[in-house]
Amino acid sequence: MASEPTSRTAIGPADDRLARLLEDVVARRMAGEDLSDEQLIRRHPELMPELSSKLGELRRVEAARRLAENSSEPPTLWRGGPPREDARSAGLGEPEALAGYQVIRELHRGGQGVVYLAVRKSTGRQVAVKVMREGPFAGPRDVARFDREVSILARLDHPSIVGIHDSGVAAGHHYFVMDYVDGVRLDQWADRFLGRGGAATDPKPSRERVRGVLDLFASVCDAVSAAHVRGVIHRDLKPANILVCRRAARAAAPWTAAGPHSQATASAARTESEDYLPRILDFGLAKLSEQTGAAGERTLTGQFIGSLPWSSPEQARGAGDHVDLRTDVYSLGVVLYQLLTGAFPYDVAGNLRDAVDNILHAVPIPPRRLNRSIDDEVETIVLKCLEKSPDRRYQTAGDLARELRRYRAGQPIEAKRDSGWYLLRKSLSRHRLAASIALAFVLLVTVSAGALFVMYRAQSRLRVTAERHARQAEQTTRFLRDMLASADPNLARGRDVTVREVLDAAAAKLSGALTDDPAVAAAVHRTLGTTYQSLGQFADAEKHHRAAMELTLGALGEDHVDTLAAMNGVATAVESLSRYDEAEALYRHCIDLIERRASADPVDASAALEIYHNLGNLLRNRGRFDEAEPILARVLEESARVLGQEDSGTLITKKILAAVWMDRGEYEQAETAFREVLEVQRRTLGNNSPLTLGTIQYLAMLLKARGRLDEAEPLYREAAGVSRVVLGDTHPDTLRLMNSLGRLLQARGNLAEAEQRFRDTARVQRETLGPVHFDTLVTTNNLSLLLQEQGRFDEAEPLAVAVEEAGRRALGSEHPDALVWMNNLSSLYARQGRWADAEPLCREVLDARRRVLGADHPATLNTLGNLALLLSELARHEEAVPLARQALEARGRILGEDHPDTLLAMSNLARVLMDAGPLEEAEELARKTLDARRRVLGDDHPETLLAINNLGRILVAADKAAEAEPVLRAALEAAELNLPARHWYTPLLSASLGKCLARLGRTEEAALRLKAGCEGLADAIGPTHARTRDCLDELAALYEQTGDPQKAAEIRAGVSPEK
């Protein structure tokens, strides 16, 4: 097949205009402006069809950019949360089926969602249905924002705020149902009401018409004030988010395109404005005022939230920490200016950099120049809303509403109280004395002069910083757009381009680009590093984070916040590569720099807390719980104070601190914290948020550890079910949850169902992720362990060997996860009695864990205990006993006497001493283990019953069978009553009781108990399992004792007891 040559078309004027337009579109969208493809196509028909094609390319580019933004829990490298998801983009078609509703048509398509007109079938009432645009592929931040809008609308109840009726998820698409507002945008209503833009014959709106607009706008302010009172800041007030409809009681006069008659009287104008009701909608960008960052969202420094033309200076600067009620007041001022004049107070139609500069610094054009019907007082009200300093604006929307009504009532307005002549004039006109105002005027002028001087100097510094950030953002945007253009199928020669390929191409191009601005290059390197990290490509992530760190070190210095962020990125990457010492040193170096500059120029609180959190989480992963706890506790306290109790980062830290308590066996405290976090996340983020699902998993793990399996299972099933609906059956997060559910079923003794879960999950993971993907290996390892538990060693061994070999190849022989699989293979060999294979592998794991994790890490101590048991089986008691004692001492010292791991080490030492002696010490340890498990877990917990079994075996070995019998009998009855059918602990206890009865000479019942034990163990864990064989040996010995050597021989030959 002949290949076609590639042609390069010369760029003409239209192409140049198209390129400039696309560059500005990218910049505006990255700045947060809701700019749809449909709007652009309507505005620029002369650039069609090329514009439509390029916008399609841009959608693919923005999807890849959102991957980087949504790939981790906020803040970007805040570690210790649930597994990250791979956010992908997909278009959303019209929903054909939504239970209980009939979709009529699409009403509006924005950047975050699509709104449809629908009819509720049960009532016939028209409603509006908002659906997430990204559908099931939305990133966690988008889902959190959508769920937060639902939560916020549910707390608001005001006639001028759109009401919410229902919400849910259908076919993976999040949606909510709200009032349908049959009206027009606020600016369109004002144009018609004032007779502007050809809507009427009179081009000069009367003052009464202006006052009619002010009356309706006061109602808008009332609604915003109602939201403020309930702690909600809108952050995206603009005419498109305020619709005007006729009030139901005044619906006789239909709305006409021509608008009201231009010669209406003053009273008629005011009355007509009262015929209409404003309705505020779209709270998708809203936040709660009691938090610095909205629930479910951590706004990073420099991140813009809102719609740029109506944004306040603090929004344009990306100063999220300074966004408050007065931000909405500024936006209301821009909207009011636009209603009265038909224009913006400054130019916002140019490129992004110029628009931001004007918002920050341009003095608004006095509105009276554009509309002579506006008097001096109205102009003063508008300009007070538009003060650059929030302190000089109206402090609430309620203040603005009251000011407008004071003006309409002919009373003095607050905005003029610093004008003595104005107050005197107003007061005289109302027959009041105003002599007391003169002194206040002088004082105000004096104080204002000093404040203006300070503000001027501060604004100068801010202007320099803002210009630098705007320049960097513009260059970064251009580079990201160009680098991601490879996602265009035409450039990719018709094949699908993976995110990894896009990143690799971008990384190759970066080396020769952006060399003129190190800060911009560093920002791009950090974006690439974070995205590589979200894909699990940690070596590539480290390379880009290091490049960012070197650039910022040279350009900005070691203690600059951007340098600290780059160092934090390097630390998270090397931590993921298991280079824990290096990661810890980097985190601590960052903290030293933060504390060194704290008094002179403190680092942004969110950035500092992120680094402290990451250090605490690293220490937890290294098993250094006593060091991790105070760090995480300090982060939690500061994060709650600075960012709010319900901030997403605060909740992450609280969850990881609870995990430390869980690791240490402090279950009550951990469970309380997990439940508190989960309650807030369910309320603010919704049940479908990945953050919520992660907390559900933690709580289920804790309940499982406490033996409350009946409570843990519904949580695992809930999380798995939600993940299947939201993400799909084959999404990695769904498959991980299925794997966790399988482990719970195994713990409950539902081995057949657990095995099927593991097999189904592993099959899908092999098909979608590949046979050597980490998740595939984890599930395969769990399947191998399940088969080992059932004594199916011939099936388990090939799986365990394959996982161990793949782990060594992919991760290296000293990676913690590879060491887990090596340890499990060693245990498999030991269960098979293959000591020559088991011992050297066990020692290799122990040596590696001591080097990588430290001698006191829980995993290291676990291997130490395994080696002790292995040596005990080899009758090398002089080696086994010291190792078992060492493991118990370390567990008790680090975790406390009642921790499950400490109790396991105590039980292991008792087992070793049962063979090595003295039996008195073995019995003492077994009793202590049993007492602790009863105290911590309860009498009927499976681990308590196992502890009874161990004590019973030791008592029988010590010729105390009479003492052992009632204990073992009570435990067997508890197991039959409380454990699931076919749980192998039940036949194990039956076998132990049978052996005890045989020692007491009660051979008939002993035979029955031993038969039941052999049959149950063979059914549950397999006929070749060591415990089954031990039981069969005991039964054969009993037959020999009672004079039936033929039956004994048959059993030893492998014939089942019932035959």
N, C-alpha and C positions, 0 to 999 in steps of 0.2 A: 504494500500500500504506500503510495507516494505521500510524503508529508507536505503540508502547505507552508509556504514561507510566511514569516511574521512581518507584517507591514507596520510602519509607524506613521500616523497621520499628522500633518502639520497642525499646530495649534493656532486657531484664529480667534477673533474677538469674542465670539459666542462661547468658545471653549474656555477662554480666560474668565469670562463672567461666571460660567458654571463652576469653575474651580474655586473662584473667590466666594461664591455663594455657598458651596459645600463646606469650605473651611469655616465660614461664619456659622453655619448650621451646627457643625460639630462642636464648636466652641460654646455656642448658646445652649445646646442640649447638655453638654458636660457641666455647664454652669447651673443647670437645673430648670431651664426654661422649657415649658410644655409646647413644643413646636412640631405639629404633626405633618406628615407627608402631604396630606390633602391640602392643608393651608399653603404650603410651599408651591404645590402644583397650580393652585388657583391664582397665586400671586405672580407666577412666572410662566405663563402659557407659552411664551416665545422660546423657552428653553426645552420644550417637550419635543420628542419623547426621551431625549438623552437624560433629562432631569429625573424622570421616573426610573430609568435604569440605574442611575447613580445612587438614587435614594435606596433602591433595593440593595446595592452593594453596601451602602452605609448601615443598613439594618444588620447585616452580617457582621460588620465591623463592631457595631455597638453591642451585639450579642457577646462577642469575644471580650470586649472591655468589661461587660457586666460580669463575666466569669471571674475576672480578677477581683472585682469589687465585692462579689458575693461568696468568694471561695473560702472565707474564714469568718469566725465569730468576731464581731467588733470588740475592741479595736483590731486592726489588721492582723497583728501577730500575737494576740491575746491567747495564751495557750491553756490547754486543759479542758476544753469543751468537748462536745460530742464529735463524731467523725465528720469531716467537712464534706459537702456535697459539690458535685460538678454542675454548676449552673449553666443551662443551655437555653437558647432562645428559639421560640417557635411562634408563628403567626397564629391568631385565634380566629377561627371561623365563627359564623353566627351559631349560637347554641340551638340545636334543633329540639332538644328535650330537656326541660327543666321541671322537675316534679311540681305539679300544682299550678304551673304558669304556662301561658301561651305567648311566645315571643312574637311581636308584631313586626318591628323594624329596628334598625340601628339609629340611635339618636346622636351619639357623639363618640368620637374615638380620640383619646388622649395618649400621653406618653406612658401612663401606668395602667389604664383600664379602658374598657369599652362599655358604653351605657346603651341599653336597649329599652325600647318601649314594650311592655308586656301587659297581659291581662291576667289577674288572679282568677283562676277558674271557679273557686268556691264562691266568690262574691261578684265577679264581673267587673271589679274595680281596676282601673288602669294604674299601673305602677311602673317604676323605673328599676331596671336590674343592672347593677354594675358588676362586670366580670373582669378578673385580672387578665391583662393582655397576654402575659407570658404563659398562662395556663399551667399545666403540671410541671413545666420546666422553669418556673420562676425561682429566683435565688432566695435564700433565707431572709435577706434584708427586705426584698420586695414583698414577700409573704408577711413578714412582721409588720411592714408599713400598712399593708392592706388590712390585716387583722386589727391593727391599732385604730384604723379609721372606723371599723365596725364598733370597736369598744368605745371610742370617743363619741360617735353618733348616738350610741345607746345611753350615754350619760346626759345628753342634751335634750331638753324639752322646751321648745320656744316656737311660737307660730311662724317666725321668720327664719327658722332653721329647718332644713329638710329632715323629715322623720324617717327612722329605719324600722322595718317590719320583720325582716327575716334575714338569715345568713346561712351559709353552708358551703359545701364542696360538692360539685357534680362533675363526674368524669374527670376528676383531677383539676377542675377549674374552680377557684375560689370566687364566690359571688356574694352580694348582699342586695336585698330588696328595699327600696325606699320610696318616698312619695314621688309621684310623677308631677312635675311642675309644668303646666301648659302656659308658658310665658316667653318673654324675650330677655336678652341680656340687658343688664342695667344701662350700659352706654347706649344701646339701641333705643331703649325706652326714653332716655334723656334727650337724645337727638330728636325724637318725634315729639316729645312733650314741649321742648323748647323751639320746635320748628326749625331745626338746624339740618343742613345738608339736603335741601330740596324737599324736606318733609312737609313744609307749609309755605305759604306765600310771603310770610313776614320773616325776613332774615335776621331781625333784631329781637331776641327774646326779651319780654318785659321783665321788670323786677319782680312782679308777682309770680311770673312763671319760674324765675330763679328760686323764689321762696317756696314754691310748690316742690321743686327738686330737693330743697333743703329739708322740707318736712318728711319726704319719703326717705331721704338719706339718714335722718335722725333715727328712723325705724331700723335701718341697717345697723347703725351704731348700737342701738338697743340690743339687737341680736348678738352682735360681737361681744358686747358687754356681758350678756347672759352666759356666753361661752367662757369668757374670762372668769366670771364668778365661779364657774365649775372647774376652773383650773386649765382651760384649753386655750392655747394660742394657735390661731389658724395658720399663719406664716405664708399664705398664698392667696390673700385677698386681692381680687381683680374683678372687673366687670363680668368676665366670662363665668365666674364662680358665684355670681349673684343674679338670679333671674327675677323678673317682675311679672306678676300675674294679677288678674282681677280678683278682688276679694269676693268670696262666695255670695255674700249678702248684697253685693252691688253688681251682679253679673248681667244686668239687663242690657247695658250698652256694650255691644261687641267692639273688640279692638279692630281698628282699621289701619291700613298702611299709611294713610294720609295724616294720621295723628289728630290732635285736638285743633279746633278752630283758632286761628291766630288772633282773633279779636275778643277772645273770652274775657270776661270781667275778672277782677282780682278774686272775688269770692268764688267764682266758678273755677278758676285755676286751682285754688287751694282745695276746693271740694273735689275736683277731678283727681288731684294727686292722692287724695285719701281713698279713692276707689281702688287703688293698687296696693299690692302687698309684696314686699321684697322677700325672697327666699335664698338663704345662703346654703351652698352645697360644697362638695369636694373638700373634705377634711383629711385627704390623704397625706398631706405634709404637716398636719398639725402635731403639736407636742403639748405635753402637760407642763404647766408653769411651775409646779413644785419640783421639777427636775431640770437639771442643766441640759441633759440629753433626754429625748423622749424615750419612753419605755420601748424596749425592743430596738433601739437605735442609739448608736454612739456616734455623734457628729464629730468628725475629725477636724482638727484645726485646719482652716483654709477651705473646708468643704462648704459649697453653696447650697442652700435650701430655699426654694421659692421660685417665683417668676421674675426675671430680672427687671423688666420695665417698671414694675410696681414695688420692687424690693427697697428695703431701708439700707442706709450706709452700713450698718452692722451686718446685715445679710450679705451685701455685696463684698464685704471684706472677708466673709467666711468666718466671722467671729461668733460661732454658735453659742458660746458661753454667755454672750451679751444679748442674745435674742430673748425678749420678754414681751409683756403686754404692750409696751410702747412701740414695738416693731409693727404690730397690727395697726396702731394709730398712724404711723407713717404711711403704711400702705393705703389706709382709708383716706389720708390726705391726698395721695396721688390719684386715687379713684375720684374723689370729690373735685379735684382740679380738672381732671379729664371730663367729668360730667358738665362742669360749668363752662369750660372753654373749648372742648373738643380736641384738646392737645395735651401733651405731657409737659411737665414743668421744666424739662430740659431735654436735650436730644438723646434718645435711647435707640434710634434707628440705625446708628452706625455699627462699626465692628464692636466686638465684645469689650476690648480694652478701653475704647473711647466711652462706651456706655457706662462701664464701671467707674471710670474717672469722673464722669458727670454726676453720677449718683453720689459719689464721695465728696465732691468739691464744688460742683456748679451751683451757683445761686439761682433759685427758680425765677423764671420770668414772672413778674407780677401779673396775676390773672386778669386784673382790670384792663391791661393793655389788649387782651384778646377778647374780652367781653365787657362792654361799658355798662351793662346792666348790673354788674357786680359792684356793690358799694365798698367803702373802706373797711367796714367791720367784717364783712364776709371774707374779703381778701386777707385780713389779719388772722381770721380763724384758719383759713386754708394754709397760710404760710407758717403758722405755729405748728400745725401738724407736720410740716415738712422741715422742721429744724433738724440739722445734722446731728446734734447732740440729743440723745433721748431725754436727758434731764430737762430740756427746754420745751419739749412737746407736752401735749395733754398726757397725763400719766395713765389714763385708762380710756377705753372707748365710751364708758359711761360719762366721763368728764366731757368728752366731745359732744355727746348727745345732749347733755344739759346745757352746754355752751350754745348749741344751735337753737335750743328752745328759749334760752335767755334772749338771744338775738330776735327771735320771732315775736317774743313778748315785749320788745322794746326796752329790756333791762340792760344794764352795763354788762359787757362781756368780760370774762376773766383775762382774756388775752391782751386787753387794753389797760389792765390795772397798773402797768408800769408807765402809763401816759397820764400825767396829772391834768393836762388840758382836756383830754377826752373825758376823764371822770368828772371833772368840773362841769363840762358841758352836759353830760348825761344827767348829773345830779341836779343841776339847775333846772333842766327841762322837767324833772320830776319833783321840783320844789324841795330839794334836800341840800343841806350844807356839806361841804367836802373839805373843810380846812385841814382836817387831820391827815389828808392824803399827801400834802406837800412834803412833809418830812420823809414819808415812806418812799416817795419818788426819788428824793436825793440819795437816800441810802441804797435803793435798788440800783441806781445808775452807778454809784461808786463801786458796789460789790460786783456788778456786771462787768465793769471795765477790767477789774483784776481777773475775773474768771475768763473773760475773752482772751486776755493776754496768755494765760496758761493754756487755754484750749488751742490757741493759734500755734503755739510751739508743739503741742502734742499732735495736732493735725498735720503739721509739717513732717514729723517723723513718720506718722502713719501713711502719709502720701508716698513717701519714698519706698516704704515697705510694700504698699499696695501695688505701686508701679512695678516693683521687682517681681512680685508674685504673679501679676497679670502677664508680664513678659514671659515668665517661665511657663505659665499655664498655656499661653498661646503656642509657644514652641513645642511644648510637650504634646499638646493636642495634635499639632500638625504631624509630628513624628509618629504618634500612635495611629493616626489615620493612614499614613503612608505605609507603615509597617504591616498593618492588618489588611491592607488591600489584597494580599495574597489569598484572602478568603473568597475573592471573586472567582466563581467557577470558570469564567472565561480565561483568567490568568492561570488557573489550575488545570487547564486543558480538559475540562469536563469532569474531573474526578472530585470527590469530597476531600476537603482540606482539613486535617485534624488540627486541634488547638496546639498540639505539640509542634507540628510543622510550622504553624504560624509563628510560634515563639522562637523556634530555631532560626527561621528566616530573619525575624526581627533582631535576634541577638547577633547574627552575622552582620547585619547592616549597621547596627549601633556603633560598631568599632570605628566606622568612618564618618559618623554623623554627630551633630550636636557638640562638636569639639569646642565651639566658641563659648559655650555656657556650661561650666561643670555642674551647676545646680540642676539644670534641666536634664543633663545626661544622668546625673545621680537619681533623679526622680524616675526616669524611665527604667534604669537598672533595678530600682526597688520594685517597680510594678512587675517587671519580668521575673524578678526573684520570688515575689509573693505568688505569682501565678504558677511558676514551676513548682513551688512548694505545695500548692493546692493539688497539683497533679501527682505528687509523690516523687518528683524528680529532685531529690534533695541536693545532690552534687551540683547540678546546674543552678539551683536556687542559691547555694552558697557562693558560687562564682559571681553571680550578679549582685548579691548583697555586699560581697567584698569590694566589688568595683564601685558601688555606691559609697561605701565607707571610705575608700581611698580618695574619691573625688571630693567628698564633703570635708574630709580631714584637711586636704590641701586648700580648699576654697573658703571654708567657714571656720575651721578650727575644731579642736577636739571636743569642746564642751557645748558646741552649737546643737540645738534641738534636732536638726536634720541629721547631724553626725551621730547623735545618740540613737535616733531611730534606725539608722543604717547598721550601727553596732548591734542593736537589738535583733535586726533581721539576720545578721551573721550568726548570732548566738542561737536563734531558733533553728536555723538550718543545721548547724553542727550538732545541736542537741538531737535533731531528727536522725543524724548520722551516728548517734551513740557516742559522740566525743564529749562526754559529760564534763570532764575536767575543764576542757577548753570553753565549753558553753558557760559553765559556772564562773570561770575567771572573767569572761566578757560581761556577763550580767553584773558581777560585783564591781567591775571597773566602771561601767555606766553609772551605777549607784554612787560610787565615789565622786564622779564628776557632777552628778545631780546635787549631792549634798554640799560639794565644794562651792557651787555657784548659787546655792539656795538663798543666801542673804542678799546677794547683790542683784541677781536677775533670775528668779525662780523659773524652772522649766515648767511648761504646760502640765497641769495636774494629771490629765488623762495619760499623757506620754510617760510621765514618771511612774504612775500607778501600774501601767502596763508592764514596765520593766521589773518592778518589785514583784508583781504577780508572777511573772515568768520565772523569776528566781525561786520563789516559794514552790511553784509547781514542779520545777526541776528537782528540788530537794525532796519533795514528796515522792517523785518517781525513783529517786535514788534510795528511798527507804529511810531518809533522815527526817523522821516525822517531828522530832523535838525542835529541829531548826526550822522546818517549814511552817509549823503552826504559828509562831509569833509573827513571822513575816506576813503570812496570809491574813492573820487577824488584824494587823496594822493596815494592810491594804483595804480590807473590808471596812474598817472604821472610817478611813479617809475617803474612800470611794462613796460611802453612804453620805458623808458630810458634804462632799464637794459635788458629786454627780447625782446623788439622790438614792433613796433606799430601793427604788424600783428600776434604776438604770440597768441596762443589760450587762455591762461590765461588772457592776456591783454584784449582780446575781451570779455571774460566772465565778467570781472569787468566793462567794458564799458557798457555792456548790463544791468547789475544789477544797475549801476548808472542811466542809462536811465529809468529803472523801478521805481527808487525813484522819478525821475522827473515826470513820468507818475502818480505815486501815489499822487503827490502833485498838479497835474493838470497843470504842465508846459509842455503842449503837444508839442509845436513847438520844444523845445530843445530836448525832448525825442524822437520825430519822427526823427529828424536829426541824432541823435546818433544811433538809431535802424537801420536806412537805411545805415549808414556808416559801422556798424558791418556786416550787411547782405551782402553788396557789397563785402567786403573782404572775408567772408566765402564762398559766391558763387564762387568767383574767386580761392581761395586757397584750399577749402575743397570740393567744388562741391555742387550741389543742393541736393544730396542725403545724406549728412552728418547729423547725429542727431543734431549736434550743429547748423547747418544751419536751420533745421526744427524748433528747439527751438526758434531761433530768428524770423523766419517767424510768429510763434504763438504770440510772444510778439508784433510785429508790427501790426498784425491783431487785437489783443486786443485793442491796442491804437486807431486804425482807427475806431473800433467799438465804443469805448468810445467817439470819436469825432463825431460820427454820420455818418461817411463816410462808410456806410454799403456796398455800391457798390464796394468800393475798398477793404474792409476787406474780403468779401466773396470769391473772387478768390484766395486770399492768403490761407485761410483755406482749400479751395478745392485743391489747389496745394499741400499743406503739407500733406493732407489726401491721395491724389492720389499717391504721391511719397512714402509715408509710406506703402501703400498697395502693391505697386510694389516691394519695397526693403525688407520690413519686413513681408508682408503677411497680409491677411484680419483679422486674429485672434490675431495678435501681440498686447500686451498691449498698446504700443505707438500708433498704428493705431487706436485702439478703443478709446483712450483718444482724439485723433484728431477728430474722428467722434462725440464724445460727444460735443467738442467745436464747431464743425460745427452746431450741433443741436441748441446750445444756440444762435448762430448768426441768424439762420433761425427763431428762436423764436422772436428775436429782430426785424427782418424784417417783422414780421407778418405772415410768412409762417408756421402757427401753425401745419397744417396737416403733412407737410414734416418733421418739427422739431420733432413732436411726433413719426413719423415712425423711424427717426434716433435714438431717445432715446430708443425706444422699441427694435429695432434690436441690438443696441449696448449692452443694458443691457442683452438681451438674450444670446449673444455670451460670454459676461463676466461671466454670471452665469455658462455657460457650461465649459469655459476654466479656469476661476479664482476661481469660487465658489461664492455662494450667499452672503457671508459676507465679501468678499474681498473689500478693500477700494475703488478701482475703480468701482466695481459693485454698491456700496452704493452711490457713487457720481452721477453716471448716473441715478440711481433710484430716487435719490433726485431731480434731474433736471426734470425728467418726472413728478414727483409729483407736482413740482412748475408750470409746463406747464398746467397740468390738473386743478390746482387751478386757474390759470389765466383765464381759460375757464369756471370757475364755476362748474366744474365736481368734486365736493367735495367727493361724495361717492366713486369715483375711486381714488382720490388723497389721502384720509386719510389713507387707509390701507398701502399704500406705505410709506407715511411719518412716520407712527407709526413704521413700520418694520425697516426703516432706523434708526430712533432715538433709538430704543431698541438695534439694532445690534451695533450702535456706542457706546452706553454706555457700553455694554458688552465687546467689543473688545478694546476700547480705554480708557474707563473710563469717568466719568461724567464731568471731567474738561479739557479733551483734546480739543484743539481749533476746530478740525473738528467735534467732537461730539457736541460741543456747537453750531456750524452752524446748524446742523440737529435739535437740540432741539429748536433753535430760529425759524426755519422754521415751525416746528410743532405748536409752539405757534401762529405764524402768521396765520396758517391754522385755528386753533380754533377761532381766532379773526374774520376772514373773515366769519366764519359760525355763528358768534354771540354767541359763547360759551365762554363767558367772564370768567366764573368760572374755566374753564380749561386753558384758555389762560394766565390769569394774573399770577398765581403762577409759571408757567413754564417760563414765560418771566422774572420774578424776579429772578428765580434760575439761568438763563443764565446770567443776568446782574451781579449778585453777583460773579459768577464764573469767568466771563471775567474781572471784576475789580481785582480779586485776581491773575489770571494767566497772563493776558495781560496788565493790568494797566488801570487806569481810563480814560486815553486819547487815548487809542488805537482805531483805526477806527471801529473795530468790536464792542467794548464796547459802543461807542457813537451811533452806529447803533441800538443796543438794547435799549439804553436809549431813542432814538427817537420813537422806536416802543412802548415802555411802555407809553410814553406821548400820542400817538395817541389812544392807547387802553383805557387809563383813560378818554380821551376826549369823546370817544364813550359811556362810562359809565356816562357821565355828571359829572365827578369828576374833574371839571375844576381847582379847587384850587390846585390839585396835578399835573395835566397835564401841565399847563402853565409853572411852574418853571422848570420842567424836559425838556420841549421843549426849553426853553431859555438856560438852561445849555448845552444842546447838541449843539445848534447853536454857543454859545460863544466858546466852546472848538474847534469845527470844524474851525471856523474862525481864532482862535488864532494859531492853528497848521497848517492848510492847506491853509489859505488865503481865501479871500472873493469870488474868482471866481472858486474855486474848485467845481467840481460836487457834492461832499458830503456836502460841506458847503451850496450849493444852495438847496440840498434836505432838509437839516435841516431847512433852511429858509422857504421853502415851507411847511414843516410839522408844523412849528410854526404858519404860516399864516392859515393853516387849523384848528389848535386848537383855534386860536383867532377868526376865523369865527363863531365858536359855542360859545366861551366864551366871546368874545369882548375884547377890543374895535375893531369894524370893520375898523376904520381908520388905526390902526396899521397893521391889517391884509392886507388891501389894499396896504399900503406902502411896506410891505415885499413882497407881490406878485409882485408888480411892479419892485422892486429891483431884484427879482429872474428872472423875464422876461428879464430885461435889460441885466443882466449878461449872460444869456443863449443866447440871440441874439448876444452879443459881442463875446462870446467864441465859440458857436456852429453854429451860423448862424440862419437866419429867418425860414428856412424850416426843421430844425432838429426836430425829433419827441419829444425830451424833451422840446424844445422851444414851440412847439404846445401844449404840455401838460401844460406848464406854462401859456399860453394864456387861456386855458380852466379854470385853477384854478382862474386866475384873473377875468375872466368873471363871474364865479360863485359868487365870493365875491362882484363884482359890482352889480349883480342882488340882492344879499342878502341885499346890502346897498341901495336898491331902485335907482340904477343908470343903469337901463336896457338900456336906450337910449344910454348911453356911451358904454355899453358892446356889443350892437348889431354889429356895424361895425367891432369891433375887432374879435368877434367870427366868423362872416361871412368870413372875410379874412382868418382866420386860417382854417376854414372848406374847403375853396377853395384850400388852399395850401396843406392840407392833401389829398384831392381827387386827386390832381395833382402829388404829390411827394411820398406818402406812398404806399406800396404794397397793392394789393387788399386784402380785408378782414382784414386789420390791424384795431384793435379795437379802436384806437384813432379817426378814422374817424367817426364812429357812436357815439362815446362819445361826440365829438364836435357838431354833429348834434343834439343830445339830449340837450346839453347845450344851443344851439341856439334856439331850440324849446321852452325851458323853458323861455328864455329871451323874445321871441316873445309873449308868453302867458302873460307875465307881462305887455307887451306893448299893449295888447288887440288885437293883430293880430292873432286871433285864428285859421283861416283857414290854414295859412302857418305854424303856430305853431304845429297844428295837423300833418301836413305832415312831418315836421322835427322830431317830437317826434316819429312818426311811423317808419320812416327810422332809427332813433337811436335805438329804441327797437328791430327792426328786425335785424339790423347789430350787436348789442351787443349780442343778443341771438345766432346768428350764429357764432360769433367770440369767445365769452367767456362763452356762455351757458345761458340758460333761468333762472337759479336760482342764477346767480351771483348777488352780492349786487348792482353793477352798473346797471345791467339790471332791477332789481326789482325797483330801484329808478326811472328809466326812465318810467317804466310801471305805477308806482304810479303817476307820473307827468301827464302822458297821461290820466289816469283815472280821475284825478282831473280836467283836462281840459274839458273832456266830461261832468262831473258833472256841471262845470261852464257854459257850453253852452246848458244845458238842455237835456242831453241824459244820464240819470242815468242807463239805461239798458246796454248801451255799457260800462259804467264805471264799472258796476257790473260784466260784463263778463270778463273784463280785470283783475279785482281784483280776479276773480275766476280762472284765469289761462288760459283764452282763448286768443290766439294770436291776435294782432291788425288786421291783414288782414282778419281774420275770423269774 
